[in-house]
Amino acid sequence: MVLTTVVCYLICWMPYGVVALLATFGSPGVVTPVASVIPSILAKSSTVCNPLIYIFMNKQVNL
């Protein structure tokens, strides 16, 4: 469960980090506003992923 949580965290936040670094250190205009929307939504979805991972992988939770 911990490994799944870490992988999900990285999948959700890595694109946002890459786009933020490109916007900060890359050439001007390399990241358009439209291209920055998807990493932002993915980063916000990290909040939803952790409870779902806990619910589906915990043996004590009976669905």
N, C-alpha and C positions, 0 to 999 in steps of 0.2 A: 504494500500500500504506500509506503514511503517513497519507493522508487517511482511509482506511478505519479505521485503528487509532485515530485521533483521534475520529472519529465514534462508533465502538463504545465508546470510553472515556466519552464524554459521555453516550451513551444508557444506559450501565450505572451511572454515578455521579450523574447529574443528579437522578433521583428521590430518591436517598438524601440528597443535599444539601438538596433542597427540604423533605423531611420533617423533617430535622434542624433546619433553620431554623424551620419551623412549630412544632416541638415546643419550641424554645428561646424564640422570640419571640412565638409565637401565644398565643391564650387557652388556659388550662388545659383539658385534655381534648379539644383539637381533633384530636389524632392518637391514635387508639386503638392498643393493642398489636397487634391483628390487622392494621390498616392499615400498620403499620411493618414487617411481615414481608416483603412483596413487594419494596420498595426494598432491603432488606437482602440478600435472595437475589440480586437483580439486581447489586448491587455486588460480591458475591462471585463472580458469574459472569464478571466482567471478567478474572479470572485465567485462565479457560479460553479466552476469546475471542482474546487476543493470539497464542498459539501456533497456533490454528486459522487465523487470518488469515495468519500467516507461511507456514504449510504450503501453503495453497491458492493464495496469490498469488505465491509465490516461484518463479521460472522454473527455479532450480537443483534444486528438490526434485522428484524423479520418483516419482510414485505408481503 
